[in-house]
Amino acid sequence: MRLLPATAKVGETVSVAISEEVLFVLRVLETAPYTWHASIEQCSPNLPSFMRMRLKVRLYHDVRMAEVCASQQIFALRSSYHYPNSKMHHPNEKEQVNLFLAEWLKCCLSHGFSTVKQI
C-alpha cells in the first residue's frame, strides 16, 4: 500500500521501474472502505507476453495485508489443491503465489524504484 497513494481512484495507474528493463504497472480496479482490488502487470518489452507477470491482488487496508486473487491464467486461486490435478497446480499454489508477491514487494521497496503517476 506504499506503492499506491491512499487517495487512488478506480482506473488510476502507477508505474514502478526497478531498472530500465524491468517495469511494472499497478492499476486500481475496485475500491471499498477497507479493501481495494488492484492488478500488477509486468511491462518489460524484451519478454514475450506469456512470461510477463500478471497478478490480481486484494488489499486489506485495516490489517495492512495483501492477497493474490488471480495469477497468470489461474483466475480463482483455491487455498489448496489435490495433487495430481488436471491443471497440475501445486497443493500449496496460493501460498507460493502470495510468497512471490511478498518477495516482489520487498524488491520494489528496497531497490530504489521510481513511480510515475498515470491517469
NORNORLIN-V297226 format. One record per residue. N is the residue number from 0. RES is the residue in one letter. OMEGA is omega in degrees with one decimal (NA if undefined). NEAR is the number of other ideal C-beta (glycine too) atoms within 8 Angstrom. Layout:
# NORNORLIN-V297226
<<N RES OMEGA NEAR> <N RES OMEGA NEAR>>
This chain:
# NORNORLIN-V297226
<<0 M 173.8 8> <1 R -179.0 4> <2 L 178.2 11> <3 L 178.1 13> <4 P -179.0 6> <5 A -178.2 5> <6 T -177.6 4> <7 A -179.8 10> <8 K 177.7 7> <9 V -179.5 7> <10 G 179.9 7> <11 E 179.7 12> <12 T 174.8 11> <13 V 176.4 14> <14 S 179.9 12> <15 V 179.3 13> <16 A 176.5 12> <17 I 173.7 10> <18 S 178.8 6> <19 E -177.0 4> <20 E -173.9 6> <21 V -177.9 9> <22 L 177.8 11> <23 F 176.1 14> <24 V 175.3 11> <25 L -178.8 13> <26 R 177.1 10> <27 V -178.3 15> <28 L -179.3 9> <29 E 174.4 7> <30 T 174.5 7> <31 A -176.1 6> <32 P -175.6 3> <33 Y -178.8 6> <34 T 170.8 9> <35 W 165.8 13> <36 H 179.7 12> <37 A 173.6 12> <38 S 175.7 11> <39 I -178.0 12> <40 E 177.1 11> <41 Q -177.0 11> <42 C -179.5 9> <43 S -172.7 9> <44 P -176.4 4> <45 N 178.5 4> <46 L 172.7 8> <47 P -172.8 5> <48 S -178.5 5> <49 F 179.2 4> <50 M -178.5 5> <51 R -179.9 11> <52 M 173.7 9> <53 R 178.8 10> <54 L 166.6 12> <55 K -171.2 12> <56 V 172.7 13> <57 R -179.6 10> <58 L 178.2 12> <59 Y -174.9 11> <60 H -174.7 9> <61 D 179.4 5> <62 V 177.7 5> <63 R -176.3 6> <64 M 175.9 6> <65 A -179.3 10> <66 E 177.2 8> <67 V 178.7 14> <68 C -179.7 9> <69 A -178.0 9> <70 S -179.8 9> <71 Q -178.8 5> <72 Q 177.2 3> <73 I -172.1 11> <74 F 175.8 4> <75 A -178.4 6> <76 L 174.9 11> <77 R 179.4 7> <78 S 175.1 4> <79 S -179.8 7> <80 Y 170.0 9> <81 H -178.1 6> <82 Y 0.6 7> <83 P 176.9 4> <84 N -173.0 8> <85 S -179.8 3> <86 K -179.4 5> <87 M 173.1 5> <88 H 175.5 9> <89 H 178.4 7> <90 P -178.7 8> <91 N -176.9 7> <92 E -178.1 12> <93 K 178.4 11> <94 E -179.9 7> <95 Q 179.8 9> <96 V 177.0 13> <97 N 174.8 10> <98 L 175.9 8> <99 F 177.6 9> <100 L 179.1 12> <101 A 178.5 8> <102 E 179.3 8> <103 W 178.8 10> <104 L 177.3 10> <105 K 179.5 8> <106 C 179.7 9> <107 C -176.4 12> <108 L -175.4 9> <109 S -175.7 6> <110 H 173.1 8> <111 G 179.7 4> <112 F 172.2 10> <113 S 179.1 6> <114 T 175.8 9> <115 V -177.3 7> <116 K 177.5 8> <117 Q 177.4 7> <118 I NA 5>>
